[in-house]
Amino acid sequence: MPASDSLMELLTAHPHIHANVRSYNTMLHGLIEASPGNLEKCYQLFDAMNRRGIAPDMVTMNVLTDACVRASNLSAAQKVRTKR
């Protein structure tokens, strides 16, 4: 299992870990750097963040936009940008 998967599981599966928006932003950025173009994992982490009630901030949206652009998915990037 890649380290990014282990960290993602740690952030999302354990109720005793109190991650905040910065934790999720850092993990999202790391996912992009580790595997550019893997939007599915980014969206999984973003969904987990929302399920935990952690509101995305401007950095979150910028990181997601960057992930979409790196994956050459400009329509997804535009959708992220309009959610602000």
C-alpha positions, -999 to 999 in steps of 0.1 A, spaced: 0 0 0 15 34 -10 22 58 18 -4 82 5 -31 55 8 -21 49 44 -22 86 53 -56 90 36 -69 61 56 -55 75 88 -71 109 82 -105 95 72 -111 63 91 -100 70 127 -124 91 147 -97 100 173 -77 119 147 -88 155 147 -78 167 113 -85 202 102 -87 219 68 -50 224 67 -44 187 73 -67 179 44 -52 205 21 -18 191 28 -29 156 20 -47 167 -12 -16 185 -23 5 154 -16 -18 133 -36 -14 156 -66 23 155 -63 25 117 -58 1 109 -87 -9 138 -109 -40 129 -128 -56 108 -101 -86 129 -95 -106 100 -80 -84 99 -49 -85 137 -45 -123 136 -47 -125 107 -23 -105 127 2 -125 159 -5 -157 139 2 -143 125 34 -134 160 45 -170 171 38 -185 141 56 -164 151 87 -180 185 86 -147 203 76 -155 232 53 -132 236 24 -114 270 21 -98 289 -7 -67 267 -6 -87 236 -8 -105 248 -39 -72 259 -55 -56 225 -48 -86 208 -64 -84 231 -94 -47 223 -98 -55 186 -96 -81 189 -124 -57 210 -146 -29 185 -141 -52 157 -151 -61 177 -182 -97 179 -171 -106 215 -177 -143 210 -174 -138 196 -139 -116 226 -131 -143 250 -142 -168 232 -120 -145 235 -89 -139 272 -97 -177 280 -99 -184 263 -65 -167 292 -46 
